Amino acid sequence: MKFTKPDLHLLALCISALVLFAVGGARVFHSSNDFVPVYTGARCLIHGCNPYDTSQLEQQFYQAGGHAGELPSWLIDVPVYPPSTFLVLSPLALLPFPAARLLWFLLSGSLLVTAAGLILSVSPPPHRWLATALVSFFLVTAGILLVLGQPAVFAISLVVIGSCLFMRGRLLPLGTLLFLLSLAVKPQIGGLIVLYFLVQKIHWRYAAVAMAGAGALLLSACLILGHHPQSADWASTLHTNLSATLSPGGSADPRPANRQAIGDTNLQTLTSIFLNDAGRFNPVAYVIFLALLVAGGMAVVRANGGRELHFLALGALSILSLMPVYHRFYDTRLLLLSIPAVLIVFQRHRLLGTLIAVLTVLAGISVQYRVQIYLLQHSQWQYVLAHKFLFIFLLRQQNLELLILFCLYLVAISSMRFSGTTKIDSYPAHEAAIPLHAK
């Protein structure tokens, strides 16, 4: 009897998926703080109440079978999601909270595992062990996202799956739908990614439909909220919530004195160290972001390559997407999309590829929170706060790693030579011949 040799890469993926579900499942039924605002907001959309009024959200939560101990702190988890988020998740709001939370846990975890599997399948075969190691890392460290019930898992997984489908030229209507839903739930996650497919004319009609569809969902949700008297003033309530989160000490305040900003990845967490006024550190952050975007765009245009270049560009954009507006540490799971690019660079330039691989791992780990706790316990917080560069080194290293990582991608794109064809070795011959550009 002959036995088929086991696929060790697939085995590693399965083990990582089991770890993900085990870690997430062990605590998900005692937390899900980030799921409560979107779930109750979706119920408000259905029942005609204001999804940004926390008192109305609590009323919907109790009616759905939730318990007081499961409510998040509204001072931290301020409801600021776009109305389209609630429209997309409205089917879940038809279920009682315990059932909806379980379904959300299974759906989010399954989508993330699917995204990881597709990334592994599109990565170049040479050095596939590296892709397997990186994919496994992103899975086993994502348990906290399932525990929180964070919608970022949903949005990231959909944009990664959609990107893989677009790059392979397969199931484009499905990829379009996934892009659409991702943009509707968290547009800041995949906005630059979908825009890249549009600008590069890679199945651009489908990308345009995805963006238009997300806009249509947003408009529809706004009209629904405005139609009901109890939610007619939703826009002013949302504006109040946004102002509260961005004000000094708010949950999204990037200033170094705000200890809650320890897990933020956006550039404002760096510029606010040197400029305390929001009217100054925000524009500087936007200028830096635009400069990086222009530099990346020029590097891609000059390279004039095919599939390999597109994978590198998507890898760079997965990093850049975390910089212009508010993002938390869990959004770094978007770097899952950069794994094919890591292998491409590693195959061409071993040292540069190794640096990018190491920084990709480090950028996905947030140790700053533990450092902050240590400094507070040993009364060193004020000392570090007074020394800007020491503060960056100890408490903003994840932000610094993302900046360095993006610059390394610029070096890779500028220094590598591309054939200019659409073929990539990781695909079978019948798939490699599929054109990227929509006919």
C-alpha positions as CSV (number, residue, x, y, z in Angstrom):
1,M,0.0,0.0,0.0
2,K,1.3,3.5,-0.9
3,F,0.7,6.4,1.3
4,T,0.4,9.9,0.0
5,K,3.1,12.2,1.4
6,P,1.4,14.7,3.7
7,D,1.5,18.4,2.8
8,L,3.4,19.9,5.7
9,H,2.4,23.4,4.7
10,L,-1.2,22.5,4.8
11,L,-0.7,20.7,8.1
12,A,0.9,23.8,9.6
13,L,-2.0,25.9,8.3
14,C,-4.6,23.6,9.9
15,I,-2.7,23.6,13.2
16,S,-2.5,27.4,13.2
17,A,-6.2,27.5,12.5
18,L,-7.0,25.2,15.4
19,V,-4.9,27.4,17.7
20,L,-6.7,30.5,16.4
21,F,-10.1,29.1,17.2
22,A,-9.0,27.6,20.5
23,V,-7.5,30.9,21.8
24,G,-10.4,32.9,20.5
25,G,-13.1,30.4,21.7
26,A,-11.7,30.2,25.2
27,R,-12.7,33.8,25.9
28,V,-15.0,35.0,23.2
29,F,-18.2,34.3,25.3
30,H,-16.9,36.5,28.1
31,S,-15.9,39.5,26.0
32,S,-16.8,40.5,22.4
33,N,-16.6,44.2,23.5
34,D,-16.0,45.4,19.9
35,F,-18.9,43.3,18.5
36,V,-21.5,44.9,20.8
37,P,-21.5,48.4,19.2
38,V,-21.9,47.1,15.7
39,Y,-24.5,44.4,16.6
40,T,-26.7,46.8,18.6
41,G,-26.1,49.5,16.0
42,A,-27.5,47.1,13.4
43,R,-30.5,46.4,15.6
44,C,-31.1,50.1,15.8
45,L,-31.0,50.4,12.1
46,I,-33.7,47.7,11.9
47,H,-35.8,49.0,14.8
48,G,-35.6,52.7,14.0
49,C,-33.4,53.9,16.9
50,N,-30.1,55.9,16.9
51,P,-27.1,53.6,16.5
52,Y,-24.8,56.3,18.0
53,D,-26.9,56.9,21.2
54,T,-25.5,54.6,23.8
55,S,-28.6,54.6,25.9
56,Q,-30.6,53.3,22.9
57,L,-27.9,50.8,22.2
58,E,-28.1,49.4,25.7
59,Q,-31.8,49.1,25.4
60,Q,-31.4,47.0,22.2
61,F,-28.7,45.0,23.8
62,Y,-30.9,43.9,26.7
63,Q,-33.8,43.2,24.5
64,A,-31.5,40.9,22.4
65,G,-30.6,38.8,25.5
66,G,-27.4,40.5,26.5
67,H,-26.2,40.9,30.1
68,A,-24.9,44.0,31.9
69,G,-21.5,42.4,32.4
70,E,-21.1,42.0,28.6
71,L,-21.5,45.7,27.9
72,P,-18.3,47.5,26.8
73,S,-17.2,50.8,28.3
74,W,-18.8,53.4,26.2
75,L,-16.0,55.9,27.1
76,I,-13.6,53.6,25.3
77,D,-15.8,51.8,22.7
78,V,-17.5,55.0,21.4
79,P,-19.8,54.1,18.5
80,V,-18.4,55.8,15.4
81,Y,-18.7,53.1,12.7
82,P,-20.2,54.3,9.4
83,P,-23.9,53.6,8.9
84,S,-23.1,51.1,6.1
85,T,-21.5,48.9,8.7
86,F,-24.8,48.4,10.4
87,L,-26.6,47.7,7.1
88,V,-24.0,45.0,6.2
89,L,-24.4,43.3,9.6
90,S,-28.1,43.7,9.8
91,P,-28.8,39.9,9.1
92,L,-26.9,39.1,12.4
93,A,-29.1,41.6,14.2
94,L,-32.1,39.4,13.5
95,L,-30.6,36.8,15.9
96,P,-30.4,37.0,19.7
97,F,-27.1,38.3,21.0
98,P,-25.6,34.9,22.1
99,A,-26.4,33.3,18.8
100,A,-25.2,36.3,16.8
101,R,-21.9,36.4,18.8
102,L,-21.3,32.7,18.1
103,L,-22.0,33.0,14.4
104,W,-19.8,36.1,14.2
105,F,-17.0,34.2,15.9
106,L,-17.2,31.3,13.5
107,L,-17.6,33.6,10.4
108,S,-14.7,35.9,11.3
109,G,-12.4,33.0,12.1
110,S,-13.3,31.0,9.0
111,L,-12.8,34.0,6.7
112,L,-9.4,34.7,8.2
113,V,-8.3,31.1,7.7
114,T,-9.6,31.2,4.2
115,A,-7.6,34.4,3.5
116,A,-4.5,32.9,5.0
117,G,-4.9,29.8,2.8
118,L,-5.3,31.8,-0.3
119,I,-2.2,33.9,0.5
120,L,-0.3,30.7,0.9
121,S,-1.6,29.4,-2.4
122,V,-0.6,32.6,-4.4
123,S,2.9,32.9,-2.8
124,P,5.8,31.8,-5.0
125,P,6.8,28.1,-4.5
126,P,10.5,28.9,-3.8
127,H,11.0,29.3,0.0
128,R,7.4,28.3,0.6
129,W,8.4,27.5,4.2
130,L,8.8,31.2,4.8
131,A,5.3,31.9,3.6
132,T,4.0,29.1,5.8
133,A,5.8,30.5,8.8
134,L,4.4,34.0,8.2
135,V,0.9,32.9,7.5
136,S,0.9,30.7,10.7
137,F,2.3,33.6,12.7
138,F,-0.6,35.9,11.6
139,L,-3.2,33.2,12.4
140,V,-1.9,32.1,15.9
141,T,-1.6,35.7,17.0
142,A,-5.0,36.8,15.8
143,G,-6.9,35.1,18.7
144,I,-7.5,38.4,20.5
145,L,-9.4,39.8,17.5
146,L,-11.8,36.9,17.7
147,V,-12.1,37.5,21.4
148,L,-13.0,41.1,20.9
149,G,-15.3,40.3,18.0
150,Q,-13.5,43.1,16.1
151,P,-15.0,43.9,12.7
152,A,-11.5,44.4,11.4
153,V,-11.1,40.7,11.0
154,F,-14.1,40.6,8.7
155,A,-12.9,43.6,6.6
156,I,-9.3,42.5,6.4
157,S,-10.2,38.9,5.5
158,L,-12.6,40.0,2.7
159,V,-10.1,42.5,1.2
160,V,-7.3,39.8,1.3
161,I,-9.5,37.2,-0.3
162,G,-10.8,39.7,-2.9
163,S,-7.2,40.7,-3.8
164,C,-6.2,37.0,-4.3
165,L,-9.2,36.5,-6.6
166,F,-8.4,39.6,-8.6
167,M,-4.7,38.7,-8.9
168,R,-5.6,35.2,-10.2
169,G,-8.4,36.5,-12.4
170,R,-10.9,34.0,-10.9
171,L,-14.4,34.5,-9.5
172,L,-14.3,38.2,-10.2
173,P,-18.0,38.8,-9.2
174,L,-17.3,37.2,-5.9
175,G,-14.2,39.2,-5.4
176,T,-16.2,42.4,-6.2
177,L,-18.8,41.5,-3.6
178,L,-16.1,40.9,-1.0
179,F,-14.4,44.2,-1.7
180,L,-17.8,45.9,-1.5
181,L,-18.6,44.5,1.9
182,S,-15.2,45.2,3.2
183,L,-15.3,48.8,2.1
184,A,-18.8,49.2,3.6
185,V,-17.8,47.9,7.0
186,K,-14.3,49.6,7.4
187,P,-13.4,51.7,4.3
188,Q,-10.1,52.7,5.9
189,I,-8.9,49.1,5.7
190,G,-9.1,48.3,2.0
191,G,-9.7,51.7,0.4
192,L,-6.2,52.1,-1.0
193,I,-6.1,48.4,-2.1
194,V,-9.3,48.6,-4.2
195,L,-8.2,52.0,-5.5
196,Y,-4.9,50.4,-6.7
197,F,-6.8,47.8,-8.8
198,L,-8.9,50.6,-10.2
199,V,-5.9,52.9,-11.1
200,Q,-3.8,50.1,-12.5
201,K,-6.8,48.9,-14.5
202,I,-6.6,45.4,-13.1
203,H,-10.2,44.3,-13.6
204,W,-10.9,47.9,-13.0
205,R,-14.6,47.7,-13.9
206,Y,-15.1,45.3,-11.1
207,A,-13.2,47.5,-8.7
208,A,-15.3,50.5,-9.7
209,V,-18.5,48.5,-9.0
210,A,-17.2,47.5,-5.6
211,M,-16.5,51.2,-4.7
212,A,-19.8,52.3,-6.1
213,G,-21.6,49.5,-4.3
214,A,-20.1,50.5,-1.0
215,G,-21.1,54.1,-1.6
216,A,-24.7,52.9,-2.4
217,L,-24.8,50.9,0.9
218,L,-23.7,54.0,2.8
219,L,-26.3,56.2,1.2
220,S,-29.0,53.6,1.8
221,A,-28.1,53.3,5.4
222,C,-28.1,57.1,5.8
223,L,-31.6,57.3,4.2
224,I,-32.9,54.6,6.5
225,L,-31.6,56.3,9.6
226,G,-33.0,59.7,8.5
227,H,-36.4,58.2,7.8
228,H,-37.1,57.3,11.4
229,P,-37.9,60.1,13.9
230,Q,-35.9,58.5,16.7
231,S,-32.7,58.3,14.6
232,A,-33.2,61.4,12.4
233,D,-30.4,63.3,14.3
234,W,-27.9,60.4,13.9
235,A,-25.4,62.7,12.1
236,S,-25.1,65.2,14.9
237,T,-24.8,62.3,17.5
238,L,-22.0,60.7,15.4
239,H,-20.2,64.1,15.1
240,T,-20.4,64.5,18.9
241,N,-19.0,61.0,19.4
242,L,-16.1,61.7,16.9
243,S,-15.3,64.9,18.7
244,A,-15.2,63.1,22.0
245,T,-12.9,60.4,20.8
246,L,-10.4,62.8,19.2
247,S,-10.4,65.4,22.0
248,P,-7.5,65.3,24.6
249,G,-7.8,62.1,26.6
250,G,-10.4,60.6,24.2
251,S,-10.1,57.0,23.0
252,A,-8.7,58.0,19.6
253,D,-6.5,60.9,20.9
254,P,-3.0,60.1,19.5
255,R,-1.1,62.4,21.9
256,P,1.7,60.7,23.9
257,A,0.1,61.7,27.2
258,N,-3.0,59.6,26.3
259,R,-2.1,56.1,27.5
260,Q,-4.9,54.6,25.4
261,A,-3.0,55.5,22.2
262,I,-0.4,52.8,23.0
263,G,-1.9,50.5,20.4
264,D,-2.5,53.0,17.6
265,T,-0.6,52.7,14.4
266,N,-1.5,55.9,12.5
267,L,1.1,58.6,11.9
268,Q,-0.5,61.1,14.2
269,T,0.9,59.0,17.1
270,L,4.3,60.1,16.0
271,T,3.7,63.7,14.8
272,S,1.8,64.5,18.0
273,I,5.0,63.8,20.0
274,F,6.6,66.9,18.5
275,L,3.4,69.0,17.8
276,N,0.8,69.0,20.6
277,D,-1.9,70.9,18.7
278,A,-4.2,68.8,16.5
279,G,-4.3,71.6,14.0
280,R,-0.6,71.0,13.4
281,F,0.1,67.3,14.0
282,N,-2.8,66.2,11.7
283,P,-1.7,68.2,8.6
284,V,1.9,67.1,9.1
285,A,0.8,63.4,9.3
286,Y,-1.3,63.8,6.1
287,V,1.7,65.5,4.3
288,I,4.0,62.6,5.3
289,F,1.4,60.1,4.2
290,L,0.9,61.8,0.8
291,A,4.7,62.0,0.3
292,L,5.0,58.3,0.9
293,L,2.1,57.6,-1.4
294,V,3.6,59.7,-4.2
295,A,7.0,58.1,-3.7
296,G,5.4,54.6,-3.9
297,G,3.4,55.5,-6.9
298,M,6.5,56.9,-8.8
299,A,8.5,53.7,-7.9
300,V,5.7,51.5,-9.3
301,V,5.4,53.5,-12.5
302,R,9.1,53.5,-13.1
303,A,9.4,49.7,-12.5
304,N,6.7,49.0,-15.1
305,G,6.4,45.3,-14.2
306,G,3.7,42.6,-14.1
307,R,2.4,40.3,-11.4
308,E,5.4,40.4,-9.2
309,L,5.4,44.2,-9.1
310,H,1.7,44.2,-8.3
311,F,2.3,41.9,-5.4
312,L,5.0,44.2,-4.1
313,A,2.8,47.3,-4.5
314,L,-0.1,45.6,-2.6
315,G,2.4,44.7,0.1
316,A,3.5,48.3,0.4
317,L,-0.1,49.5,0.3
318,S,-1.1,47.2,3.2
319,I,1.5,49.1,5.3
320,L,0.6,52.5,4.0
321,S,-3.1,51.9,4.7
322,L,-2.4,51.8,8.4
323,M,-1.0,55.3,8.5
324,P,-3.3,58.2,7.4
325,V,-6.3,57.8,9.9
326,Y,-7.1,56.0,13.1
327,H,-5.9,52.4,13.2
328,R,-5.4,50.0,16.1
329,F,-2.8,47.3,16.5
330,Y,-5.2,44.6,15.4
331,D,-5.4,46.2,11.9
332,T,-1.8,45.1,11.3
333,R,-3.3,41.7,10.3
334,L,-3.7,43.5,6.9
335,L,0.0,42.7,6.5
336,L,-1.1,39.2,5.7
337,L,-1.5,40.6,2.1
338,S,2.2,41.4,2.0
339,I,3.4,37.8,2.4
340,P,3.7,37.1,-1.4
341,A,5.8,40.3,-1.7
342,V,8.1,39.2,1.1
343,L,8.8,35.9,-0.7
344,I,9.4,37.7,-4.0
345,V,12.0,40.1,-2.4
346,F,13.5,37.2,-0.4
347,Q,14.0,35.2,-3.7
348,R,15.7,38.1,-5.4
349,H,17.6,39.8,-2.6
350,R,18.2,37.6,0.4
351,L,19.3,40.3,2.9
352,L,16.6,42.7,1.9
353,G,14.0,40.0,2.0
354,T,15.2,38.9,5.4
355,L,14.9,42.4,6.8
356,I,11.4,42.8,5.4
357,A,10.3,39.4,6.8
358,V,11.6,40.2,10.2
359,L,10.0,43.7,10.3
360,T,6.8,42.2,9.0
361,V,6.7,39.9,12.1
362,L,7.7,42.7,14.5
363,A,5.2,45.1,13.0
364,G,2.5,42.5,13.8
365,I,3.5,42.3,17.5
366,S,2.5,45.0,19.9
367,V,4.8,44.9,23.0
368,Q,4.3,48.5,23.7
369,Y,1.4,48.0,26.1
370,R,3.5,45.8,28.4
371,V,6.4,48.3,28.3
372,Q,4.0,51.0,29.3
373,I,2.7,49.0,32.2
374,Y,6.3,48.3,33.4
375,L,7.1,52.0,33.2
376,L,4.0,53.0,35.1
377,Q,4.7,50.4,37.8
378,H,8.3,51.6,38.2
379,S,7.4,55.3,38.1
380,Q,9.4,55.9,34.9
381,W,6.5,57.1,32.8
382,Q,7.0,60.8,33.2
383,Y,10.7,60.5,32.6
384,V,10.2,58.7,29.3
385,L,7.4,61.0,28.3
386,A,9.8,64.0,28.7
387,H,12.3,62.5,26.2
388,K,10.7,62.3,22.8
389,F,13.1,60.0,21.0
390,L,13.3,57.6,23.9
391,F,9.5,57.6,24.0
392,I,9.4,56.6,20.3
393,F,12.0,53.9,20.8
394,L,10.2,52.4,23.8
395,L,6.5,53.1,23.2
396,R,6.1,53.8,19.5
397,Q,8.4,51.1,18.0
398,Q,5.5,49.5,16.1
399,N,4.8,52.8,14.3
400,L,8.5,53.2,13.6
401,E,8.8,49.6,12.2
402,L,5.9,50.3,9.8
403,L,7.6,53.4,8.4
404,I,10.9,51.5,8.0
405,L,9.1,48.6,6.4
406,F,7.4,50.8,3.8
407,C,10.7,52.4,3.0
408,L,12.3,49.0,2.4
409,Y,9.5,48.2,0.0
410,L,10.4,51.4,-1.9
411,V,14.0,50.2,-2.1
412,A,12.9,46.8,-3.3
413,I,10.5,48.1,-6.0
414,S,13.2,50.6,-7.2
415,S,16.1,48.2,-7.2
416,M,14.5,45.1,-8.7
417,R,14.1,44.4,-12.4
418,F,10.7,43.1,-13.6
419,S,10.0,41.3,-16.8
420,G,6.9,43.3,-17.5
421,T,4.8,40.2,-18.2
422,T,1.9,39.0,-16.2
423,K,3.3,35.6,-15.6
424,I,4.4,34.5,-12.1
425,D,6.0,31.2,-11.4
426,S,3.7,30.4,-8.5
427,Y,0.8,29.7,-10.9
428,P,0.2,26.7,-13.0
429,A,0.6,27.4,-16.7
430,H,-3.1,27.6,-17.4
431,E,-3.5,30.2,-14.6
432,A,-0.4,32.2,-15.5
433,A,-1.8,32.9,-18.9
434,I,-4.9,34.6,-17.4
435,P,-4.5,38.3,-18.2
436,L,-4.7,40.8,-15.3
437,H,-6.5,43.4,-17.3
438,A,-10.3,43.1,-17.7
439,K,-11.3,42.7,-21.3
